[in-house]
Amino acid sequence: MSKFTLIIGNKNISSWSLRGYLAIKQAGVDFDEILIPLRPQMDREKLDALTPAGKVPTIKHNGKYIWDSLAIGEYFNELFPEKLFWPADLEIRAHARCVAAEMHSGFAALRSMMPMAIHSKFDCPEITGDLQKDIERIKQIWTECREQYSDKGPYLFGSYCIADMMYAPVVFRFLSYGVDLPKPLAEYCQVITEHPDMKQWINDADPNDLA
């Protein structure tokens, strides 16, 4: 058995699970994967038996648990710094951490009104109020990053990093609900969906699992 176990929810709909998965894939380690159904009914008994906090994603490693997506990314960054989970430059790394943390703690309206279902297409809700603020703020973040770091590569900070992992579910939300994006941001979404780890997740996701 692998030293690492990843416990996640339904791949089509569990946005936080996706982030944890992308982190462990970037680490390049062998791992066992346990999927806990969240819909149509959560298997709470199984989840609580496997994870002390009762949350997905959870990483189990050497008898210890890490149960937060951003903490999982940081854990693998500490274990495998050569994998460059963050930009090498101090100032750029600070910017990336701010952007990732903002995603981690914010955008409640987007989460509730545009749930992730990567194989689905939906009518876009009226983009007003808090939802509009969330979408415009994400567009602002992405635009600033691409304008500042496009010479370093196609991701938010040039090279692929935790910030991209944190915003990957937003890419699927924007695609599913047909959110209008300027060309540079639409190109960024395409780059994310074509990342090898993302393509594997998409391939493994069951389109019958709905939000």
Residue frames as a rotation matrix with the C-alpha (Angstrom) as fourth column:
MET 1
0.573 0.820 0.000 0.00
0.820 -0.573 0.000 0.00
0.000 0.000 -1.000 0.00
SER 2
0.041 -0.515 0.856 1.15
0.434 -0.763 -0.479 3.51
0.900 0.391 0.192 -0.79
LYS 3
-0.676 -0.329 -0.660 2.36
0.736 -0.271 -0.620 5.71
0.025 -0.905 0.425 2.05
PHE 4
-0.903 0.370 -0.220 -0.13
-0.353 -0.929 -0.111 8.33
-0.245 -0.023 0.969 0.81
THR 5
-0.478 0.839 0.262 -3.90
0.870 0.492 0.011 8.03
-0.120 0.233 -0.965 0.73
LEU 6
-0.968 0.251 0.004 -6.12
-0.243 -0.939 0.242 10.67
0.065 0.233 0.970 -0.87
ILE 7
-0.486 0.873 -0.036 -9.74
0.780 0.415 -0.469 10.76
-0.394 -0.256 -0.883 0.27
ILE 8
-0.973 0.114 -0.202 -11.99
-0.198 -0.858 0.473 12.75
-0.119 0.501 0.857 -2.04
GLY 9
-0.102 0.991 0.083 -15.60
-0.130 0.070 -0.989 13.29
-0.986 -0.111 0.122 -3.10
ASN 10
0.513 0.425 0.746 -17.32
0.635 0.397 -0.663 12.85
-0.578 0.813 -0.066 -6.46
LYS 11
-0.465 -0.884 0.042 -14.94
0.678 -0.326 0.659 14.13
-0.568 0.335 0.751 -9.13
ASN 12
-0.263 0.409 0.874 -17.57
0.819 -0.384 0.427 15.86
0.510 0.828 -0.234 -11.23
ILE 13
0.530 0.711 0.462 -18.75
0.325 -0.673 0.664 18.09
0.783 -0.202 -0.588 -8.38
SER 14
0.782 -0.224 -0.582 -16.21
0.586 -0.058 0.808 18.25
-0.215 -0.973 0.086 -5.56
SER 15
0.790 -0.438 0.428 -14.21
-0.030 -0.726 -0.687 21.41
0.612 0.530 -0.587 -6.17
TRP 16
0.530 -0.621 0.577 -12.11
-0.837 -0.273 0.475 21.13
-0.137 -0.735 -0.665 -3.02
SER 17
0.614 -0.288 0.735 -11.26
0.106 0.953 0.284 17.51
-0.782 -0.097 0.616 -3.81
LEU 18
0.857 -0.283 0.431 -9.96
0.448 -0.005 -0.894 18.63
0.255 0.959 0.122 -7.19
ARG 19
0.647 -0.634 0.424 -7.51
-0.606 -0.764 -0.219 21.00
0.463 -0.115 -0.879 -5.52
GLY 20
0.411 -0.488 0.770 -6.15
-0.662 0.421 0.620 18.30
-0.627 -0.764 -0.150 -3.24
TYR 21
0.734 -0.077 0.675 -5.84
0.406 0.847 -0.344 15.90
-0.545 0.526 0.653 -6.16
LEU 22
0.856 -0.419 0.303 -3.88
0.101 -0.440 -0.892 18.41
0.507 0.794 -0.334 -8.24
ALA 23
0.502 -0.691 0.520 -1.47
-0.863 -0.440 0.248 18.94
0.057 -0.573 -0.817 -5.35
ILE 24
0.344 -0.384 0.857 -0.69
-0.317 0.811 0.491 15.27
-0.884 -0.441 0.158 -4.86
LYS 25
0.833 -0.052 0.551 -0.35
0.511 0.454 -0.730 14.76
-0.212 0.889 0.405 -8.61
GLN 26
0.778 -0.581 0.239 2.15
-0.365 -0.728 -0.581 17.61
0.511 0.365 -0.778 -8.78
ALA 27
0.401 -0.635 0.661 4.15
-0.799 0.111 0.591 15.90
-0.449 -0.765 -0.462 -6.04
GLY 28
0.124 -0.340 -0.932 4.50
-0.827 0.483 -0.286 12.88
0.548 0.807 -0.221 -8.31
VAL 29
-0.712 -0.354 0.607 4.05
-0.669 0.605 -0.432 10.31
-0.215 -0.713 -0.667 -5.54
ASP 30
-0.642 0.531 -0.553 2.19
0.124 0.783 0.609 7.02
0.756 0.323 -0.569 -5.63
PHE 31
-0.796 0.426 0.430 -1.05
-0.579 -0.328 -0.746 7.16
-0.177 -0.843 0.508 -3.69
ASP 32
-0.712 0.701 0.033 -4.20
0.702 0.711 0.050 5.22
0.011 0.059 -0.998 -2.95
GLU 33
-0.846 0.493 0.204 -7.44
-0.423 -0.853 0.306 7.01
0.325 0.173 0.930 -3.74
ILE 34
-0.676 0.710 -0.197 -10.69
0.708 0.553 -0.438 6.59
-0.202 -0.436 -0.877 -1.82
LEU 35
-0.805 0.469 0.363 -13.81
-0.145 -0.749 0.646 8.26
0.575 0.468 0.671 -3.21
ILE 36
-0.753 0.598 -0.275 -16.62
0.456 0.172 -0.873 9.08
-0.475 -0.783 -0.402 -0.80
PRO 37
-0.340 0.688 0.641 -20.00
0.771 -0.187 0.609 9.77
0.539 0.702 -0.467 -2.47
LEU 38
-0.938 0.062 -0.342 -21.27
0.153 -0.809 -0.567 13.27
-0.312 -0.584 0.749 -1.68
ARG 39
-0.232 0.876 -0.422 -24.32
-0.874 -0.379 -0.305 13.20
-0.427 0.298 0.854 -3.97
PRO 40
-0.090 0.826 0.556 -27.10
0.010 -0.558 0.830 12.27
0.996 0.080 0.042 -4.22
GLN 41
0.925 0.332 0.186 -26.53
-0.180 -0.050 0.982 11.40
0.335 -0.942 0.014 -0.56
MET 42
0.055 -0.965 0.256 -23.34
-0.824 -0.189 -0.535 11.80
0.564 -0.182 -0.805 1.41
ASP 43
0.486 -0.030 -0.873 -21.94
0.321 0.935 0.147 8.62
0.813 -0.352 0.464 2.91
ARG 44
0.456 -0.255 0.853 -21.33
-0.664 -0.735 0.135 10.36
0.592 -0.628 -0.505 6.23
GLU 45
0.905 -0.092 0.415 -20.61
-0.264 0.643 0.719 7.17
-0.333 -0.761 0.558 8.14
LYS 46
0.653 -0.696 0.300 -17.83
0.755 0.565 -0.333 6.16
0.062 0.443 0.894 5.76
LEU 47
0.363 -0.511 0.779 -16.42
0.137 -0.798 -0.587 9.68
0.922 0.320 -0.219 5.63
ASP 48
0.609 -0.081 0.789 -16.29
-0.729 -0.449 0.516 10.03
0.313 -0.890 -0.333 9.40
ALA 49
0.924 -0.267 0.274 -14.68
0.103 0.863 0.495 6.60
-0.369 -0.429 0.825 9.73
LEU 50
0.480 -0.752 0.452 -11.87
0.855 0.283 -0.435 7.59
0.200 0.595 0.778 7.35
THR 51
-0.291 -0.545 0.786 -11.28
0.394 -0.817 -0.421 11.24
0.872 0.187 0.452 8.21
PRO 52
-0.551 0.040 -0.834 -11.18
0.832 -0.045 -0.552 12.72
-0.060 -0.998 -0.008 11.73
ALA 53
-0.838 0.211 -0.503 -12.49
-0.119 -0.971 -0.210 16.09
-0.532 -0.116 0.839 10.50
GLY 54
-0.038 0.869 0.494 -15.12
0.575 0.423 -0.700 14.50
-0.817 0.258 -0.516 8.25
LYS 55
0.521 0.156 -0.839 -13.96
-0.415 -0.813 -0.409 16.53
-0.746 0.561 -0.359 5.25
VAL 56
0.304 -0.487 0.819 -12.69
0.862 0.507 -0.019 16.00
-0.406 0.711 0.574 1.73
PRO 57
0.480 -0.494 -0.725 -10.08
-0.102 0.789 -0.605 16.19
0.871 0.365 0.328 0.52
THR 58
0.757 -0.393 0.521 -8.00
-0.557 0.027 0.830 14.54
-0.340 -0.919 -0.199 3.21
ILE 59
0.239 -0.770 -0.592 -4.48
-0.485 0.433 -0.760 13.21
0.841 0.469 -0.270 2.85
LYS 60
0.934 -0.102 0.343 -3.34
-0.258 0.472 0.843 10.40
-0.248 -0.876 0.414 5.12
HIS 61
0.456 -0.864 -0.213 0.42
-0.222 0.121 -0.967 10.05
0.862 0.488 -0.137 5.35
ASN 62
-0.559 -0.757 -0.338 2.42
0.073 0.361 -0.930 8.08
0.826 -0.545 -0.146 7.91
GLY 63
-0.358 0.514 -0.780 -0.61
0.898 0.419 -0.136 7.85
0.257 -0.748 -0.611 10.16
LYS 64
-0.632 0.113 -0.767 -1.24
0.295 -0.879 -0.373 11.61
-0.717 -0.462 0.522 10.11
TYR 65
0.130 0.798 0.589 -4.05
0.971 0.018 -0.239 13.56
-0.201 0.603 -0.772 8.41
ILE 66
-0.866 -0.208 -0.455 -4.11
0.099 -0.963 0.251 16.80
-0.490 0.172 0.855 6.41
TRP 67
-0.298 0.897 0.325 -7.69
0.878 0.391 -0.275 17.83
-0.374 0.203 -0.905 5.64
ASP 68
0.508 0.411 -0.757 -7.57
0.086 -0.899 -0.430 21.25
-0.857 0.154 -0.492 3.98
SER 69
0.836 -0.110 0.538 -6.84
0.549 0.214 -0.808 21.86
-0.026 0.971 0.239 0.30
LEU 70
0.724 -0.594 0.352 -4.43
-0.382 -0.769 -0.512 24.73
0.575 0.236 -0.783 0.81
ALA 71
0.418 -0.563 0.713 -2.71
-0.787 0.167 0.593 22.94
-0.453 -0.810 -0.373 3.70
ILE 72
0.696 -0.138 0.705 -2.32
0.314 0.941 -0.127 19.89
-0.646 0.310 0.698 1.46
GLY 73
0.837 -0.394 0.380 -0.59
0.272 -0.303 -0.913 22.02
0.475 0.868 -0.146 -1.16
GLU 74
0.511 -0.660 0.552 1.71
-0.781 -0.624 -0.023 23.52
0.359 -0.419 -0.834 1.46
TYR 75
0.590 -0.261 0.764 2.44
-0.403 0.725 0.558 20.07
-0.700 -0.637 0.322 2.90
PHE 76
0.730 -0.316 0.607 3.63
0.627 0.664 -0.408 18.77
-0.274 0.678 0.682 -0.44
ASN 77
0.759 -0.494 0.424 5.57
-0.125 -0.749 -0.650 21.97
0.639 0.441 -0.630 -0.99
GLU 78
0.471 -0.584 0.661 7.45
-0.866 -0.164 0.471 21.25
-0.167 -0.795 -0.584 2.23
LEU 79
0.547 -0.229 0.806 8.03
-0.013 0.960 0.281 17.60
-0.837 -0.164 0.522 1.32
PHE 80
0.144 -0.409 0.901 9.02
0.921 0.389 0.029 18.23
-0.362 0.826 0.433 -2.30
PRO 81
0.336 -0.010 -0.942 10.32
0.051 -0.998 0.029 21.79
-0.941 -0.058 -0.335 -2.71
GLU 82
-0.732 -0.681 -0.008 11.97
-0.012 0.002 1.000 20.79
-0.681 0.732 -0.010 -5.96
LYS 83
-0.367 0.689 0.625 8.49
0.912 0.398 0.096 20.43
-0.182 0.605 -0.775 -7.49
LEU 84
-0.986 -0.143 0.087 8.09
0.158 -0.967 0.200 24.23
0.056 0.211 0.976 -7.33
PHE 85
-0.194 0.967 -0.162 4.61
0.981 0.196 -0.007 24.46
0.025 -0.160 -0.987 -5.86
TRP 86
0.723 0.342 -0.600 5.20
0.388 -0.920 -0.056 28.22
-0.571 -0.193 -0.798 -5.53
PRO 87
0.829 -0.459 0.320 7.19
0.101 -0.439 -0.893 30.68
0.550 0.772 -0.318 -7.65
ALA 88
0.185 -0.863 -0.470 10.87
0.923 0.317 -0.218 30.85
0.337 -0.394 0.855 -6.73
ASP 89
-0.556 -0.390 0.734 10.98
0.249 -0.921 -0.301 34.64
0.793 0.015 0.609 -6.56
LEU 90
-0.811 0.166 -0.561 10.06
0.568 -0.005 -0.823 36.00
-0.140 -0.986 -0.090 -3.09
GLU 91
-0.732 0.541 -0.413 7.81
-0.424 -0.837 -0.346 38.85
-0.533 -0.078 0.843 -4.26
ILE 92
-0.440 0.578 -0.687 6.05
-0.714 0.239 0.658 36.77
0.544 0.780 0.308 -6.89
ARG 93
-0.653 0.161 -0.740 5.60
0.390 0.909 -0.146 33.96
0.649 -0.384 -0.656 -4.37
ALA 94
-0.851 0.357 -0.386 3.98
0.235 -0.398 -0.887 36.39
-0.470 -0.845 0.254 -1.91
HIS 95
-0.543 0.661 -0.517 1.61
-0.825 -0.534 0.184 37.56
-0.154 0.527 0.836 -4.65
ALA 96
-0.464 0.337 -0.819 0.73
-0.339 0.787 0.515 33.96
0.818 0.517 -0.251 -5.52
ARG 97
-0.799 0.145 -0.583 0.05
0.555 0.549 -0.625 33.11
0.229 -0.823 -0.519 -1.89
CYS 98
-0.767 0.556 -0.319 -2.26
-0.263 -0.727 -0.634 36.12
-0.584 -0.402 0.705 -1.53
VAL 99
-0.413 0.604 -0.681 -4.20
-0.876 -0.059 0.479 35.13
0.250 0.795 0.553 -4.65
ALA 100
-0.547 0.165 -0.821 -4.51
0.060 0.986 0.158 31.51
0.835 0.037 -0.549 -3.50
ALA 101
-0.873 0.192 -0.449 -5.60
0.470 0.087 -0.878 32.50
-0.129 -0.978 -0.166 0.00
GLU 102
-0.676 0.665 -0.317 -8.23
-0.636 -0.744 -0.206 34.88
-0.373 0.062 0.926 -1.38
MET 103
-0.290 0.556 -0.779 -9.73
-0.620 0.511 0.596 32.00
0.729 0.655 0.197 -3.34
HIS 104
-0.702 -0.085 -0.707 -9.52
0.328 0.843 -0.427 29.74
0.632 -0.532 -0.564 -0.32
SER 105
-0.782 0.297 -0.548 -11.47
0.525 -0.160 -0.836 32.06
-0.336 -0.941 -0.031 1.96
GLY 106
-0.598 0.487 -0.637 -13.72
-0.378 -0.872 -0.312 34.06
-0.707 0.055 0.705 -0.36
PHE 107
-0.770 0.296 -0.565 -16.16
-0.598 -0.026 0.801 34.09
0.223 0.955 0.197 -3.26
ALA 108
-0.763 0.512 0.393 -19.11
0.000 0.609 -0.793 32.66
-0.646 -0.606 -0.465 -1.35
ALA 109
0.167 0.884 -0.437 -21.68
-0.580 -0.270 -0.769 33.87
-0.797 0.382 0.467 -3.89
LEU 110
-0.103 -0.292 -0.951 -19.88
-0.966 0.257 0.025 32.17
0.237 0.921 -0.308 -6.76
ARG 111
-0.949 -0.311 0.043 -19.66
-0.310 0.905 -0.292 28.93
0.051 -0.290 -0.956 -4.80
SER 112
-0.567 0.786 0.247 -23.35
0.059 0.337 -0.940 28.87
-0.822 -0.518 -0.237 -3.92
MET 113
0.317 0.788 -0.528 -24.84
-0.447 -0.367 -0.816 30.18
-0.837 0.495 0.235 -7.17
MET 114
0.510 -0.226 -0.830 -22.51
-0.806 0.211 -0.553 28.43
0.300 0.951 -0.075 -9.63
PRO 115
0.467 -0.342 0.816 -21.71
-0.454 0.699 0.552 24.99
-0.759 -0.628 0.171 -8.18
MET 116
-0.428 -0.735 -0.526 -19.10
-0.864 0.162 0.476 22.98
-0.265 0.658 -0.705 -10.07
ALA 117
0.436 0.390 0.811 -20.24
-0.022 0.905 -0.424 20.16
-0.900 0.167 0.404 -12.34
ILE 118
-0.332 -0.816 -0.473 -17.50
-0.353 -0.358 0.865 19.83
-0.875 0.454 -0.169 -14.91
HIS 119
-0.883 0.010 0.470 -19.38
0.392 0.567 0.724 17.74
-0.259 0.823 -0.505 -17.47
SER 120
0.042 0.999 0.008 -22.52
0.926 -0.036 -0.375 19.90
-0.374 0.023 -0.927 -17.38
LYS 121
-0.846 -0.124 0.518 -23.73
0.340 -0.875 0.345 23.06
0.411 0.468 0.783 -19.09
PHE 122
-0.211 0.763 -0.611 -26.13
0.903 -0.088 -0.422 25.40
-0.375 -0.641 -0.670 -17.31
ASP 123
0.446 0.396 0.803 -28.04
0.565 -0.820 0.090 28.58
0.694 0.413 -0.590 -17.95
CYS 124
-0.664 -0.748 0.001 -26.10
0.512 -0.455 -0.729 31.40
0.546 -0.484 0.684 -16.39
PRO 125
0.163 0.708 -0.687 -27.84
0.970 -0.244 -0.021 33.03
-0.183 -0.662 -0.727 -13.42
GLU 126
0.809 0.145 0.570 -28.33
0.288 -0.943 -0.169 36.77
0.513 0.301 -0.804 -13.44
ILE 127
-0.094 -0.944 -0.317 -24.90
0.927 0.034 -0.374 38.22
0.363 -0.329 0.872 -12.73
THR 128
0.308 0.234 0.922 -25.66
-0.114 -0.953 0.280 40.95
0.945 -0.191 -0.267 -10.24
GLY 129
0.867 0.166 0.471 -24.86
-0.447 -0.159 0.880 41.82
0.221 -0.973 -0.064 -6.64
ASP 130
0.393 -0.739 0.547 -22.36
-0.614 0.231 0.754 39.64
-0.684 -0.633 -0.363 -4.80
LEU 131
0.527 -0.189 0.829 -22.07
0.533 0.833 -0.149 37.20
-0.662 0.520 0.539 -7.69
GLN 132
0.869 -0.202 0.451 -21.05
0.297 -0.517 -0.803 40.00
0.396 0.832 -0.389 -10.02
LYS 133
0.679 -0.643 0.356 -18.51
-0.734 -0.589 0.337 41.24
-0.007 -0.490 -0.872 -7.47
ASP 134
0.406 -0.515 0.755 -17.01
-0.140 0.781 0.609 37.75
-0.903 -0.353 0.245 -7.20
ILE 135
0.620 -0.123 0.775 -16.74
0.725 0.468 -0.505 37.26
-0.301 0.875 0.379 -10.94
GLU 136
0.871 -0.292 0.395 -15.30
-0.009 -0.814 -0.581 40.71
0.491 0.503 -0.712 -11.56
ARG 137
0.590 -0.690 0.419 -12.74
-0.725 -0.224 0.651 40.24
-0.355 -0.688 -0.633 -8.80
ILE 138
0.380 -0.445 0.810 -11.61
0.277 0.891 0.360 36.91
-0.882 0.088 0.462 -10.24
LYS 139
0.755 -0.088 0.650 -11.32
0.639 -0.125 -0.759 38.48
0.148 0.988 -0.038 -13.68
GLN 140
0.840 -0.455 0.296 -9.26
-0.470 -0.882 -0.023 41.28
0.272 -0.120 -0.955 -12.15
ILE 141
0.448 -0.689 0.570 -6.93
-0.436 0.388 0.812 38.81
-0.781 -0.612 -0.126 -10.41
TRP 142
0.428 -0.260 0.866 -6.44
0.632 0.770 -0.081 36.73
-0.646 0.582 0.494 -13.53
THR 143
0.868 -0.060 0.492 -5.92
0.376 -0.567 -0.733 39.78
0.324 0.821 -0.470 -15.75
GLU 144
0.747 -0.614 0.255 -3.32
-0.664 -0.667 0.337 41.30
-0.037 -0.421 -0.906 -13.44
CYS 145
0.329 -0.628 0.705 -1.45
-0.159 0.699 0.697 38.01
-0.931 -0.341 0.130 -13.20
ARG 146
0.502 -0.122 0.856 -1.42
0.772 0.508 -0.381 37.37
-0.389 0.853 0.349 -16.92
GLU 147
0.919 -0.175 0.353 -0.33
0.052 -0.833 -0.551 40.93
0.390 0.525 -0.757 -17.67
GLN 148
0.619 -0.701 0.355 2.52
-0.759 -0.419 0.498 40.75
-0.201 -0.578 -0.791 -15.16
TYR 149
-0.081 -0.678 0.731 3.77
-0.529 0.651 0.545 37.22
-0.845 -0.342 -0.411 -15.73
SER 150
0.869 0.494 0.037 2.81
-0.232 0.473 -0.850 36.18
-0.438 0.730 0.525 -19.26
ASP 151
0.448 -0.775 -0.446 6.47
-0.784 -0.101 -0.612 36.33
0.430 0.624 -0.653 -20.29
LYS 152
-0.450 -0.633 0.630 7.22
-0.872 0.464 -0.156 33.57
-0.193 -0.620 -0.760 -17.77
GLY 153
-0.986 0.152 0.064 4.67
0.162 0.966 0.203 31.04
-0.031 0.211 -0.977 -19.06
PRO 154
-0.599 0.795 0.100 0.94
-0.017 -0.137 0.990 30.43
0.801 0.591 0.095 -19.65
TYR 155
-0.036 0.595 -0.803 -0.25
0.883 0.395 0.254 30.07
0.468 -0.700 -0.540 -16.05
LEU 156
0.866 0.499 -0.028 -1.22
0.455 -0.764 0.457 32.78
0.207 -0.408 -0.889 -13.55
PHE 157
0.730 -0.664 -0.161 2.35
-0.338 -0.555 0.760 33.28
-0.594 -0.501 -0.630 -12.39
GLY 158
0.013 -0.690 -0.724 4.03
-0.999 0.016 -0.034 31.88
0.035 0.724 -0.689 -15.48
SER 159
-0.777 -0.312 -0.547 4.76
-0.293 0.948 -0.124 28.38
0.558 0.064 -0.828 -14.22
TYR 160
0.209 0.883 -0.421 2.05
-0.035 0.437 0.899 26.11
0.977 -0.173 0.122 -12.85
CYS 161
-0.860 -0.496 0.121 1.66
-0.110 -0.051 -0.993 26.49
0.499 -0.867 -0.011 -9.08
ILE 162
-0.730 0.578 -0.365 -0.76
0.646 0.407 -0.646 26.20
-0.225 -0.707 -0.670 -6.16
ALA 163
-0.572 0.538 -0.619 -2.56
-0.347 -0.842 -0.413 29.36
-0.744 -0.021 0.668 -7.26
ASP 164
-0.574 0.349 -0.741 -3.61
-0.749 0.143 0.647 27.61
0.332 0.926 0.179 -10.48
MET 165
-0.802 0.280 -0.527 -4.76
0.366 0.929 -0.064 24.59
0.472 -0.244 -0.847 -8.47
MET 166
-0.714 0.528 -0.460 -6.92
0.364 -0.281 -0.888 26.82
-0.598 -0.802 0.008 -6.29
TYR 167
-0.335 0.593 -0.732 -8.61
-0.636 -0.716 -0.289 28.49
-0.696 0.369 0.617 -9.27
ALA 168
-0.987 -0.084 -0.139 -9.03
-0.160 0.642 0.750 25.35
0.027 0.762 -0.647 -11.39
PRO 169
-0.503 0.863 0.051 -12.62
0.789 0.483 -0.380 24.74
-0.353 -0.151 -0.923 -10.18
VAL 170
-0.012 0.466 -0.885 -13.47
-0.039 -0.884 -0.465 28.33
-0.999 0.029 0.029 -11.11
VAL 171
-0.786 -0.308 -0.536 -12.39
-0.543 -0.068 0.837 27.58
-0.294 0.949 -0.114 -14.66
PHE 172
-0.872 0.487 0.039 -14.96
0.466 0.804 0.370 24.80
0.149 0.340 -0.928 -14.82
ARG 173
-0.160 0.836 -0.525 -17.63
0.640 -0.317 -0.700 27.04
-0.752 -0.448 -0.484 -13.28
PHE 174
-0.252 0.023 -0.968 -17.02
-0.449 -0.888 0.096 29.71
-0.857 0.459 0.234 -15.89
LEU 175
-0.927 -0.130 -0.353 -17.13
-0.375 0.384 0.844 27.15
0.026 0.914 -0.404 -18.69
SER 176
-0.736 0.677 -0.015 -20.27
0.672 0.727 -0.141 25.40
-0.085 -0.114 -0.990 -17.42
TYR 177
0.111 0.830 -0.546 -22.22
0.676 -0.466 -0.571 28.64
-0.728 -0.306 -0.614 -17.01
GLY 178
0.223 -0.028 0.974 -20.89
0.944 -0.241 -0.224 30.35
0.241 0.970 -0.027 -20.12
VAL 179
0.580 -0.093 -0.809 -19.33
0.391 -0.840 0.376 33.32
-0.715 -0.534 -0.451 -18.34
ASP 180
0.889 -0.219 0.402 -18.04
0.308 -0.363 -0.879 35.76
0.338 0.906 -0.256 -20.93
LEU 181
0.497 -0.808 -0.316 -14.27
0.412 -0.101 0.905 36.20
-0.763 -0.581 0.283 -20.70
PRO 182
0.640 -0.396 -0.659 -11.79
-0.704 -0.644 -0.298 38.33
-0.307 0.654 -0.691 -22.64
LYS 183
0.739 -0.291 -0.608 -9.44
-0.336 0.622 -0.707 36.41
0.584 0.727 0.362 -24.91
PRO 184
-0.323 -0.943 0.075 -6.43
-0.599 0.143 -0.788 36.22
0.732 -0.299 -0.612 -22.52
LEU 185
-0.408 0.226 0.885 -8.61
-0.842 0.283 -0.460 34.76
-0.354 -0.932 0.075 -19.76
ALA 186
0.760 0.645 -0.078 -10.36
-0.607 0.662 -0.440 32.34
-0.232 0.382 0.894 -22.11
GLU 187
0.370 -0.725 -0.581 -6.90
-0.418 0.429 -0.801 31.18
0.830 0.539 -0.144 -23.21
TYR 188
-0.572 -0.548 0.610 -5.92
-0.779 0.131 -0.613 30.70
0.256 -0.826 -0.502 -19.57
CYS 189
0.225 0.741 0.632 -9.00
-0.803 0.509 -0.311 28.52
-0.552 -0.438 0.710 -19.03
GLN 190
0.851 0.064 -0.522 -7.98
-0.429 0.658 -0.619 26.40
0.303 0.750 0.587 -22.01
VAL 191
-0.165 -0.982 -0.094 -4.46
-0.587 0.174 -0.791 26.01
0.793 -0.076 -0.605 -20.62
ILE 192
-0.435 0.055 0.899 -5.89
-0.865 0.253 -0.434 24.76
-0.251 -0.966 -0.063 -17.32
THR 193
0.576 0.761 0.299 -8.26
-0.637 0.647 -0.420 22.25
-0.513 0.051 0.857 -18.91
GLU 194
0.784 -0.331 -0.526 -5.42
-0.320 0.511 -0.798 20.90
0.532 0.794 0.295 -21.06
HIS 195
-0.137 -0.815 0.563 -3.04
-0.985 0.052 -0.164 20.31
0.105 -0.577 -0.810 -18.14
PRO 196
-0.489 -0.105 -0.866 -2.34
-0.325 0.943 0.069 16.54
0.810 0.315 -0.495 -18.00
ASP 197
-0.972 0.130 -0.195 -3.51
0.232 0.414 -0.880 16.17
-0.034 -0.901 -0.433 -14.39
MET 198
-0.478 0.843 -0.248 -6.68
-0.594 -0.518 -0.616 18.07
-0.647 -0.147 0.748 -15.16
LYS 199
-0.197 0.380 -0.904 -7.38
-0.899 0.298 0.322 15.96
0.391 0.876 0.283 -18.23
GLN 200
-0.791 -0.116 -0.601 -7.06
0.062 0.962 -0.267 12.81
0.609 -0.248 -0.753 -16.11
TRP 201
-0.852 0.513 -0.101 -9.50
0.035 -0.136 -0.990 14.20
-0.522 -0.847 0.098 -13.55
ILE 202
-0.264 0.769 -0.582 -11.99
-0.902 -0.411 -0.134 15.11
-0.342 0.490 0.802 -16.29
ASN 203
-0.395 0.040 -0.918 -11.68
-0.613 0.732 0.296 11.65
0.684 0.680 -0.265 -17.79
ASP 204
-0.869 -0.035 -0.494 -12.31
0.288 0.776 -0.561 9.99
0.403 -0.629 -0.664 -14.43
ALA 205
-0.814 0.581 0.016 -15.27
-0.401 -0.542 -0.738 12.20
-0.420 -0.607 0.674 -13.45
ASP 206
-0.652 0.684 0.326 -18.71
0.735 0.677 0.050 10.62
-0.186 0.272 -0.944 -13.73
PRO 207
-0.900 0.299 0.317 -21.04
-0.103 -0.853 0.512 13.01
0.424 0.428 0.798 -15.60
ASN 208
-0.006 0.948 -0.318 -23.98
0.336 0.302 0.892 11.45
0.942 -0.101 -0.320 -13.76
ASP 209
-0.205 -0.123 -0.971 -22.73
0.974 -0.121 -0.190 12.94
-0.094 -0.985 0.144 -10.49
LEU 210
-0.025 0.312 0.950 -24.62
0.509 -0.814 0.281 16.21
0.860 0.490 -0.138 -10.34
ALA 211
-0.923 -0.342 0.178 -24.43
0.073 -0.610 -0.789 19.16
0.379 -0.715 0.587 -7.95
